[in-house]
């Protein structure tokens, strides 16, 4: 499949996606987006109609939201078996992906969990 483009902002939850991309070891390019007008520009809204980051474009496939991106990458790179548990353990992957996408914000963990 063609190269992967990773759309992000340094202060976004894209940090989790970057970690996952490094774990799978795929080559990718980074498009750093600015909050505001750049994310709301017509060309980016064609990628993510919500005008948010992170998002990835892998060939003709676009995936948005941290949990969905992590699940997609785990499915696309099954040779990294530590990233994709057996079907009976998929709930654990989803739990971690949703956790990382929720309480971890701007590099700070919530301490009220």
ABEGO torsion letter per residue (X at the ends): XBBBBBBBBAABAAAAAAAAAAAAGBBBBBBBBBBEAAAABAAAAAABAAGBOBBBBBEABBBBEAAAAAAAAAAABAABAAABBBAAAAAAAAAAAAAAAAABBGGBBBAAX
